[in-house]
């Protein structure tokens, strides 16, 4: 039941080995980056949130597995409603001070996106690259022609 708005960064952040967390019933809007960001955090549930009018994605998921995103309202975000991807942080200059022995990561991503409503985002769902993605019973309202983007959708053309 938190409200996070007009922040210079992300509204809500789950970062680096934050596991078994339920992000439930929050509102994040008008943030300069994402409404909700999950980096290297597995086994989390994102449910019944309202993520709107953020400058980047409604929800950004990086290098995280076993994520469930259920019954959220994601609308008016400048980039994607959901951006799910993996990246090799070892070659990322922004991560050069990170101690990967104490703070490891796995370049793998998997999420279930079920029963959400996506309205007027830059793209509904962006996934590139990601290992596994379940998309079921979502509503896309005024989202056309960009329901989904990324290599994952080009390789699975009958998905939507």
Secondary structure by P-SEA (a helix, b strand, c coil): ccccccccccccccccccccccccbbbbcccccccbbbcccccccccbbbbcccccccbbbccccbbbbcbbbbcccccccbbbbcccccccccccccccccbbbbcbbbbbbcbbbbccccccbbbccccbbbbcccccccccccccccaaaaaccccc
